[in-house]
Amino acid sequence: MIIALTIGILIAGGVYLVLQRGMVRIVFGMTLISHAVNLIILSAGVPAWRGQPFGSTPIEDAADPLPQAFVLTAIVITMAVTAFMLTLAALGTNDDTKRDKKRDGAVEDGAVPNNIVAVASDNVDTASGGVATASDGDVKRGDEA
């Protein structure tokens, strides 16, 4: 009963942390879920009663070593994946939900960006009262002009 309660607490805590916004919390949540899965595998491979490892106990009553090997392998893989995800969390400081106006070249409403220069055009639309219209080749970036 204690192992089932521990597994439930680990999974509940892991799901709660995975649903959070911070990357480090997501990593810790994945680690908690991985530990819960390890406990599930380990508890599934152990019978209710284990005899002595050596001696007079028949081999059928001994614990199955295969789930223990799986859990040992899973612990090593979890450690490597956790280290990798923590490295990504440390390096990935950019938040993709915020827009960087300087990097994207976005401008505020009604403002003209500094690096766009209008080139005089011979395309004058007489139907609209002599207003010059720009074609695709008439507007160039400031570093090209």
Steps between C-alpha positions, in 0.01 A plus 500: 500500500789735575651449154164570332462819702855606416440435130179704510670793673793494255272493196273774638799721580658427163185585306459821700858604425476408130197726464694799637657762275864490612738268320676385818166404653415300190832317529439419867147384417630262233756369749230435761285316247801293397566405862135399537524277194816343642312421820213349300739273309687404815185424697359291214808277497507424872266232635321549830741271680867464421711228646863522594724577205721196563444182688199280545245715312392362160593706196134560410451708816791734427449849362507542124826676400367622163289792634792601718725512193236705314475745788878534524516575128209744530674684785811552287295616201294733721816655642635566149171643370461718810852639456425570133168671576656710776769608253231601253319687777817689590583589140149567378428833667299634205126511552327436172172650619644851519577687182836671476436821304867579443584155368187454287511850350145565613389859538229668699178613336555785254880507535739453210797275570841663484648256253237537222558773243239595240641542153344755264276336247386592154181301559237768542139396505309775326164346587561553873590865462870473429598290801822307448470127550790278594564176322693206645837630387449857626541438874842389612663434832731770635811286461419436131429863401 
